[in-house]
Amino acid sequence: MMRRFSVSPQARITPILLAALFAFAMGCAGTSEPVEDTSMGDDSEFNQGRTPSMDSSRDSMAGSRDFTIAPVYFDLDSSSIRPQFESVLRGAAEALKSSGASVVIEGHCDDRGSDEYNVALGERRATAVRRYLYNLGVPQDQMSTVSYGEARPAVSGSGETAWQLNRRAEFRVR
């Protein structure tokens, strides 16, 4: 059974905008790197509330664009930044400011809710992350956002473990 969420008239996406977003997402689908399918055992960083860290040390990132940023995960039907991911975003802000790299912030959702709702929620998540990074001093022109809604799950399947991993913002550093 798929749960449907109601959306206020202010949050509805017009069919033309939805078609444009879908066309954009489909056009990007062939150019992105595959998302690694990860499992969530009881000892995972996510389940223990620890924040995944940046893949490179801060010293090696200065002036370099060769780094990745760990995903930020969200609660159900929420675009609020969870406190345990604030350190990930602080590290990301420092790396982006010192390197001058640009980043695309991708908003993602689990498969519950309508396509329209999930595209809008993914956009709110990406925008919340962008606003947070901006407040930490990352220039607006270094950041862009895109929402994939439920179109690009990190893991397939249903159940809370899969849904937790699919409610996220990911970063593509350029």
C-alpha positions in Angstrom: 0.0 0.0 0.0 1.5 3.3 -1.0 0.8 6.2 1.3 -0.2 9.5 -0.4 0.4 12.8 1.2 -1.7 15.8 0.5 0.0 18.9 -0.8 -1.2 22.5 -0.2 -2.0 24.5 -3.3 1.1 26.7 -2.7 3.3 23.6 -2.9 1.8 22.1 -6.0 4.0 21.9 -9.1 2.4 22.7 -12.4 2.3 20.0 -15.0 4.7 22.0 -17.2 7.2 22.5 -14.4 6.9 18.8 -13.5 7.5 17.8 -17.1 10.5 20.0 -17.3 11.9 18.6 -14.0 11.3 15.1 -15.2 13.0 15.8 -18.6 16.0 17.3 -16.8 16.3 14.4 -14.4 16.0 11.9 -17.3 18.6 13.8 -19.2 21.0 13.7 -16.3 20.3 10.0 -15.5 22.8 8.7 -18.1 25.6 11.0 -17.0 25.7 10.4 -13.3 27.9 7.9 -11.5 26.0 4.9 -10.1 25.0 5.1 -6.4 26.6 2.4 -4.4 24.1 0.0 -2.7 25.0 0.0 1.0 23.5 -2.0 3.8 22.8 -0.7 7.2 24.0 -3.1 9.9 23.6 -2.3 13.5 27.2 -1.0 13.6 26.8 1.5 10.8 27.7 5.2 11.4 24.1 6.1 10.5 22.5 3.9 13.1 24.9 4.9 15.8 24.2 8.6 15.2 27.8 9.4 14.2 28.2 11.6 11.2 30.1 10.3 8.2 33.2 12.4 7.7 34.8 14.0 4.6 36.8 11.5 2.6 39.9 13.7 2.5 41.6 15.6 5.3 41.0 19.3 5.4 44.7 20.1 4.8 44.7 18.2 1.6 41.6 19.9 0.3 43.0 23.4 0.3 43.0 24.5 -3.3 41.9 21.0 -4.5 38.6 19.9 -5.9 39.3 16.2 -5.3 37.1 15.5 -2.4 33.7 14.2 -1.6 31.0 15.2 0.9 29.1 12.6 2.9 25.3 12.6 2.4 22.9 14.4 4.8 19.9 12.3 5.9 16.4 13.6 6.7 13.5 12.5 8.8 10.2 11.4 7.1 8.4 14.3 5.4 11.1 16.8 6.6 13.6 19.1 5.1 15.1 20.2 8.5 18.8 19.7 9.0 19.3 17.1 11.7 21.8 18.2 14.4 24.1 15.1 13.8 24.7 16.3 10.3 25.7 19.9 11.1 29.4 18.8 11.5 29.3 17.3 8.0 28.0 20.6 6.6 30.5 22.6 8.5 33.3 20.5 7.0 31.7 20.8 3.6 31.5 24.6 3.9 35.2 24.9 4.9 36.2 22.6 2.0 34.1 24.5 -0.5 35.3 27.9 0.6 39.0 26.9 0.6 38.9 25.0 -2.7 36.6 27.3 -4.7 34.9 24.2 -6.0 31.3 24.3 -7.0 28.8 21.7 -5.8 25.4 20.4 -7.0 23.2 19.6 -4.1 20.8 16.7 -5.0 17.6 16.3 -3.0 16.2 12.7 -2.8 13.2 11.0 -1.2 12.0 7.6 -0.3 9.2 6.1 -2.5 6.3 7.0 -0.3 4.2 9.9 -1.5 3.3 11.0 -5.1 5.9 11.9 -7.7 4.9 15.6 -7.5 5.2 15.6 -3.7 8.6 13.9 -3.7 10.1 16.2 -6.3 8.9 19.2 -4.2 10.3 17.6 -1.0 13.6 16.8 -2.6 13.9 20.5 -3.7 13.1 21.7 -0.2 15.8 19.4 1.2 18.4 20.5 -1.4 17.5 24.2 -0.7 17.7 23.7 3.1 21.3 22.4 2.7 22.2 25.2 0.3 20.8 27.8 2.7 22.8 26.2 5.6 26.0 26.2 3.6 25.4 29.8 2.5 24.9 30.8 6.2 28.3 29.2 6.8 29.9 31.5 4.2 29.8 29.4 1.0 29.1 31.8 -1.9 25.7 31.3 -3.7 27.5 31.0 -7.1 29.4 27.9 -6.0 26.1 26.0 -5.3 23.2 24.7 -7.3 20.4 22.4 -6.5 18.4 19.7 -8.2 15.6 17.4 -7.0 15.3 13.8 -8.1 12.4 13.0 -5.8 12.2 9.2 -5.5 13.8 8.6 -9.0 17.3 7.8 -7.8 17.1 5.6 -4.7 20.4 4.9 -2.8 19.0 1.4 -2.1 16.1 -0.5 -3.5 13.4 -2.1 -1.4 11.0 -0.9 1.2 11.1 -0.8 4.9 12.5 1.7 7.3 16.1 0.9 6.7 15.8 1.5 2.9 13.6 4.6 3.4 16.2 6.1 5.8 18.9 5.8 3.3 16.8 7.3 0.5 15.8 10.4 2.4 18.9 12.4 1.7 20.8 15.2 0.1 23.9 14.2 -1.9 26.7 16.3 -3.2 28.4 16.4 -6.6 31.6 18.4 -6.3 32.8 19.9 -9.6 
